Amino acid sequence: MTPSEQRTQALANANRIRTTRARLKAQVAAGTLDWTSLLDHPDAATMRLSELLRTIPKVGTAKTARILRSADVNASSTPAVLTARQRHALHAAFERHRPKARNGHTLYPLTDTEAAA
């Protein structure tokens, strides 16, 4: 394969990943996809955790920083490098800082699997 073919192939792959990430982030923002499913998605493996958390409605820069600091995870880390302990800590930190609606109710109720854990 020639260098120009390799470059073309790499650009096509990068565009595919960007498009998939944009679709996934839109689904998380719309509430049709849980943010935790992005931790295991192959196209989101190299997305920064700070970017991933900011896709959640009502989670901005400050709340993202609080969640990551509370979980003792670097903001520039990616889902691909998280250990099992860090994943658990990230879930626990998100639960502690779960976004609230104006009426004080939780915006993201626990799923059946979260409630069972």
C-alpha angles and dihedrals in degrees: 000000000000122000092250091052090049090050092049091049092048091050091050091050092048091050091050091052093047091050092048092048091050090051092048093048090050090051091051091048090050091049095240093113128045114235091229091065088065090064089071100034111113094219091052094048093101097039113114114251091232090058091046094052094046090061089070112095114253091018112110135163096291096047090045090053091048092050094048093044090048090050091046091234125139113246092227093053119113129220089249093066099044117117121219089257091052092048090052091047091049091052091047092047091050090052091052092049097034110156115257129213119235090262090058096252120129113263094208111043118203115273119230091260093049091048091050093050 
